[in-house]
């Protein structure tokens, strides 16, 4: 389950919760940004699972058989609607369930 996140700045650092089943994964979209996303990067690798980016969609996959906490972060980098820099960093605190 991934609850929605709201923000109102082109330079933002957010933190959110994520619950995922062991061995499963999910991707994260973003909407409501006034501007253009040029790239998405993983800024903090998870300690247990796997995080990556496919196109402009970050994803997380929990390790099979693992149960417990993990965390990672990713950044949307681009240009805001006025031509200025945009960087939105999202840190996910993950709970992996069986």
Residue pairs with C-beta under 8 A, 6 or more apart in sequence:
1 18
1 19
2 16
2 18
2 26
2 28
3 16
3 17
5 14
5 16
5 90
6 32
7 14
7 88
10 33
10 34
10 35
10 80
10 84
10 85
10 86
10 87
10 88
11 85
11 86
11 87
11 88
12 87
12 88
12 89
13 89
13 91
14 88
14 89
14 90
14 91
15 90
15 91
15 92
15 93
16 90
16 91
16 92
16 93
17 92
17 93
17 95
18 26
18 60
18 92
18 93
18 94
18 95
19 94
19 95
19 97
20 26
20 60
20 62
20 94
20 95
20 96
20 97
21 62
21 96
21 97
21 98
22 62
22 63
22 64
22 65
22 66
22 67
22 96
22 97
22 98
23 61
23 62
23 63
23 64
23 65
24 61
24 62
25 49
25 50
25 59
25 60
25 61
25 62
26 59
26 60
27 54
27 57
27 58
27 59
28 57
28 58
28 59
28 60
28 74
28 90
29 57
30 37
30 76
30 88
33 76
33 78
33 86
33 88
34 80
34 81
35 78
35 79
35 80
35 81
35 86
36 78
36 79
37 56
37 76
37 77
37 78
37 86
38 77
38 78
38 79
39 56
39 77
39 78
40 53
40 56
40 57
40 58
40 74
40 75
40 76
40 77
41 53
41 74
41 75
41 77
42 51
42 52
42 53
42 58
42 72
42 73
42 74
43 73
43 74
43 75
43 89
44 71
44 72
44 73
44 91
45 51
45 72
46 60
46 70
46 71
46 72
46 94
47 70
47 71
48 62
48 63
48 66
48 68
48 70
48 96
49 60
49 61
49 62
49 63
49 66
49 70
49 72
49 94
49 96
50 60
50 61
50 63
51 58
51 59
51 60
51 61
51 72
51 74
52 58
52 59
53 59
53 74
56 76
58 74
60 72
60 92
60 94
62 70
62 94
62 96
63 96
66 96
67 96
67 97
67 98
68 95
68 96
69 93
69 94
69 95
69 96
70 94
70 96
71 91
71 92
71 93
71 94
72 91
72 92
72 94
73 89
73 90
73 91
73 92
74 89
74 90
74 92
75 87
75 88
75 89
75 90
76 86
76 87
76 88
76 90
77 86
77 87
78 86
79 85
79 86
80 86
